[in-house]
Amino acid sequence: MARSDQIRALFKAFMKRDDDAFLGSARDLIEEERQKGHSTLADSLQRILNNGSVQQQAFKLPNDIPVDRERGLPLAHIEQPEFGWERVILKANLETTLKDIVTEYRKREVFRTYGLDMKKKILFFGPPGCGKTITAKVMAGVLGLPLVYVRFDSVVSSYLGETAANLRKIFDFVSRGQWVVLFDEFDAIGKGRDNPYEHGELKRVVNTLLQLMDGFRGDSLLIAATNHWDLLDSAIWRRFDEICYFDKPNKEERVSLLSRLFTSFDHRQLDIRKVAQQLQGMTGDDIERICIDAIKISILDNRKEILQSDLEDALKKHKSRLSLARNKKTNKRREKGQGNG
């Protein structure tokens, strides 16, 4: 259908209050934009359609969120992100992989006609602060799905058998709808069963987790994220359809990240490439913190311009925080050593 015809069809459907025709024309228009390579626009229109259509009214929390029997705490936090791909700076191969996963989700019914299934169990691993959590939110936003954030502080129970029961509740809950499910700090329940320091209860939890992952047949996208991938049980790795490594940004990615973070402020005084070089070895989270601090300095000084001195002050503040954290860890180790003596 030509673009002009699509727009006419949209207006006609709106005037006639024909919701099915309106949604059909809107989806055709979104698909055309996507085929043209206008993925940001297509994703934005899709989020608007999902969040505002008659089929999915303003997001409401479900009333059957599972809770822990021991403390009565909810086992998951649910939100409706509205981020797009522009919210994250990713390595090209990783971005391609993630966009392919999203495309597979959208075409899952087509796959099923060929006896195939979409990739639905994904592992995000890498150093802390490299974008794993925010990327899960972006994928939820792009797909127009609510994000179920699994709370391991509630899932892990002191009662025998209760942790495994909590996991079953979560998998049962997410299998009944369409969600992006984030199991953050996944190593908390996926540790290697051959670890001599772990007790039998945790090993039973891992066995339950493996069974639940094998048996999952829902239409949700399951994302597990960990900073300590070396702790994961070897059998868990084989349960994932895709494994994605998140690394610290290289210089070009740092340049892109700085440009995005300063986009609302005049930053002509900055040599962005020089700044990117100064931030070598830092995570995306580190860089965002530094940039926010620099922006706050300029705002407090009644400016809409970021100066080199703002960034240098913010960088000093960040290094001071890191130094304090390192000293605290060192003192803790010393105290522990003295206690053992």
Secondary structure by P-SEA (a helix, b strand, c coil): ccaaaaaaaaaaaaaacaaaaaaaaaaaaaaaaaaacaaaaaaaaaaaaaacccccccbbbbcccccccccccccbbbbbbbcccccccccaaaaaaaaaaaaaaaaaaaaaaaccccccbbbbbccccccaaaaaaaaaaaacbbbbbbccccccccccaaaaaaaaaaaaaaaacccccccccccccccccccccccaaaaaaaaaaaaaaaaccccbbbbbbbcccccccaaaaaaccbbbbbccccaaaaaaaaaaaaccccccccaaaaaaaaaccccaaaaaaaaaaaaaaaaaaccccccaaaaaaaaaaaaaaaaaaaaaaaaaaaaaaaaac
